[in-house]
Amino acid sequence: MPFRLFDAPLREPSQFVGFAGNQIDRQSETRADDSVEQALADPSTRLLLMHGGRLYLKHEDGSFDPWFGATESKAFDVSLDRGVLLGFSEAGPVLAVPAGVEPEQLPETIKAIDYRSVYMQGLIDEAAAGALAQG
């Protein structure tokens, strides 16, 4: 069977694997010990809030938004000292942070959805799904 160059997929094959769309630059080689604190001082920092195998998502007008600002996340009793700096996106630093508020106590505009369902239902974009997998 001959190999046909122009029949090759447009994307590298591993990009077809779930959670492969992580676009975060980890910059792990250049991180300081206080990198989480430095990231939290940046107003563009975005947080993924997680609790008990679930991702907290803002739910408005039928769409889901996984990103929280540091100030708005305080309402969910986050443990910023246990946050993990995932790296840096074009929009700024990205952290995964454990939330303390139980899913049953969330306001109606916030949904706690298990990671697999978030991915399988396509509730967030590829870049956010990649960040979720890393987190």
VOGU-3710 file (C-alpha; in Angstrom, 3 decimals, decimal comma):
1> mpfrlfdapl> 0,000/0,000/0,000  1,682/3,221/-1,088  1,951/6,194/1,293  0,196/9,265/-0,017  1,562/12,441/1,497  -1,552/14,480/0,858  -3,829/11,917/2,533  -2,197/12,554/5,917  -4,338/14,245/8,577  -3,982/18,018/8,867
11> repsqfvgfa> -3,326/17,726/12,588  -0,752/15,626/14,367  -2,506/12,344/15,437  -2,155/12,931/19,200  -4,297/16,064/18,806  -7,291/13,789/18,247  -6,919/12,373/21,763  -9,174/13,869/24,413  -7,625/16,579/26,618  -4,760/17,100/24,133
21> gnqidrqset> -5,593/20,758/23,502  -3,639/22,203/26,422  -2,122/25,458/25,194  -0,629/26,550/28,526  3,079/27,304/28,634  4,156/25,641/31,872  7,459/27,502/32,155  8,412/24,907/34,762  12,145/25,485/34,235  11,943/29,143/35,243
31> raddsveqal> 9,495/29,083/38,147  10,391/30,575/41,503  9,266/29,087/44,821  6,696/31,872/45,165  5,301/31,521/41,633  1,739/30,926/42,879  1,844/34,119/44,947  3,267/36,043/41,983  0,534/34,696/39,709  -2,180/35,637/42,214
41> adpstrlllm> -0,857/39,203/42,280  -1,517/39,467/38,532  -5,074/40,775/37,900  -5,335/38,707/34,699  -4,943/35,407/36,584  -7,674/32,862/35,873  -8,614/30,031/38,209  -10,195/26,639/37,638  -12,152/25,775/40,800  -12,318/22,074/41,643
51> hggrlylkhe> -13,913/20,057/44,415  -14,466/16,333/44,845  -13,799/15,376/41,236  -15,959/18,184/39,901  -15,237/21,394/38,061  -17,192/24,500/39,051  -18,647/26,222/36,001  -20,455/29,518/35,660  -23,712/28,832/33,833  -25,333/31,701/31,979
61> dgsfdpwfga> -27,516/31,795/28,872  -26,951/28,097/28,163  -23,158/28,374/28,076  -20,530/27,345/30,605  -17,486/29,332/31,693  -14,783/27,529/33,724  -12,715/30,633/34,526  -12,908/32,561/37,789  -10,993/35,631/38,890  -9,130/35,551/42,207
71> teskafdvsl> -11,549/38,018/43,810  -14,761/36,280/42,715  -13,388/32,872/43,749  -13,244/33,901/47,420  -17,010/33,312/47,675  -16,280/29,592/47,160  -13,906/29,276/50,133  -10,930/28,495/47,905  -7,623/27,301/49,323  -5,269/29,601/47,429
81> drgvllgfse> -2,332/28,241/49,438  -3,058/24,813/47,908  -3,430/26,203/44,388  -1,263/24,861/41,593  0,155/27,129/38,922  -0,552/25,315/35,682  1,326/27,870/33,616  0,668/30,855/31,421  -1,799/31,327/28,583  -2,121/34,297/26,250
91> agpvlavpag> -4,681/35,710/28,694  -2,368/35,383/31,723  -1,507/32,936/34,523  -3,719/29,873/35,054  -4,155/28,081/38,376  -6,110/25,039/39,546  -7,496/25,687/43,012  -9,489/23,505/45,416  -12,797/25,032/46,464  -14,255/24,497/49,930
101> vepeqlpeti> -17,941/25,085/49,220  -19,842/21,835/48,728  -21,606/21,430/45,364  -25,000/21,327/47,087  -24,371/24,807/48,531  -23,532/26,525/45,236  -25,739/29,299/43,862  -27,922/28,417/40,871  -25,555/30,202/38,470  -22,680/27,829/39,356
111> kaidyrsvym> -22,745/24,153/38,416  -20,430/21,445/39,773  -19,983/18,874/37,002  -17,683/15,859/37,054  -14,641/16,078/34,822  -15,661/13,293/32,457  -19,097/14,815/31,828  -17,553/18,240/31,241  -15,397/16,749/28,508  -17,903/14,310/26,996
121> qglideaaag> -20,636/16,948/26,756  -18,245/19,534/25,285  -19,130/22,094/27,950  -15,764/23,875/27,685  -13,388/24,552/24,813  -10,309/22,465/23,983  -7,867/24,807/25,695  -9,866/24,776/28,949  -10,249/20,975/28,738  -6,480/20,674/28,390
131> alaqg> -5,992/22,901/31,435  -8,542/20,809/33,330  -6,632/17,616/32,491  -3,389/19,178/33,685  -5,055/20,461/36,876
//
